[in-house]
Amino acid sequence: MAPRHAGPGGSAAAEGTGAKRTAIALLLLSEIAAMATWFATTASVGAIRTQWSLSPFQEALLTNSVQAGFVAGTLVSALLGLADRFDLRRLFGGCAAVAGLSNLAMLAFEPTSPAVPVLRFVTGACMAGVYPVGMKIAATWAVGDLGLLIGLLVGALTLGSALPHLVAAFGQVDWHLPVLAAALGALLSAALIGLVRLGPVTSAVPPPSLRNALEAWRNRGVRLANLGYLGHMWELYAMWAWIGAFMAASFREHYGNAPPFPPELAAFCVVAAGAFGAMLGGWAADRFGRTLVTGASMLASGCCAVGIGFLFGGPAWAVLSVGVLWGVVVIADSAQFSAAVSELSDRRLVGTMLTVQTCVGFLLTLVSIQLIAFAGTHLGWRFAFALLAVGPFLGLISMLRLRRLPEARRLAGGRK
């Protein structure tokens, strides 16, 4: 029997599939490498404490300065429409390079120096050109699989954010090491993104306008998706920022100074588990609906936020088991808020809408991260994380309201 050959159409389709896989793989590697800068100093707090005295406010500032920088960066980007007007790869690469250089510059200062929060702020501002821009690059390849693609990207973000905890888990390493590793990762990311091809899904470029940014709140469907995202963000980064401190305190309570494994490793497992959750959430949302997946995820994560406190001081396996479950469900919905905004927005404004969404969401994290710092000190870790459950429970209400709207039929090919 003569061999069968693919026709021109089959060959083009195979080539297109191969180009898509290569582009997404390189994008994910770039995202992982760049996002390691986010928690580089947070993961080093244990090592820093061995040489310097840090107040709860100073500890929170190591993370909150990044959050504040990200808010400032996304605000400028949204107002100027940078993600809709400039070459996405150059914007991503330039921001990743500056973030890497900012982290390198931190090595010249003590961690208590006022220069460190300033440099962390710069890092956060640069991430505004990495995370939302990466989502838009992924969206240029989306053909019925937007939820999965953005889920993969959020999984990469999650894994990158967890890596500094893994570096810090190898004993009480010098605090410079996680920062140096993150800086080199960001510089590698800046080089890798130049190899990424953009997909065929493009749109006309709108002129910069404040009215474009305000569309995020005038559009009813986009507004409800954003409100759900705010509930999610109230919980997510405060949990990521403080889960290491929670694990360390819980292990000390039960084991004294001889825990079965380092609390930094436990924190890495919790945060890194979210990579699986983000990919699973993306796969499920494209098949069963965005509002269903986000609602179920927020209900589960809110219950974990309340429940993990009851295990404080208990056996490490029990605390870590609930922590890993929380790590999976707390991020499983994240990409779907962005996917929903992409599907409900004017195609020309997708980059701006994603930037506005992340700007407001990360602004809220400034409050929740500082709140948990206060609650951990004054209420104790048994009750502190329960305050985070308010966000996902309110977010669940927003997504149920979105599910009832006629425009919700535009989500995931009609699967609400």
Summary of the structure (lengths in Angstrom):
residues: 416
radius of gyration: 20.9
end to end distance: 47.8
largest distance: 78.5
contacts: 1622
relative contact order: 0.15
helix: 80%
strand: 0%
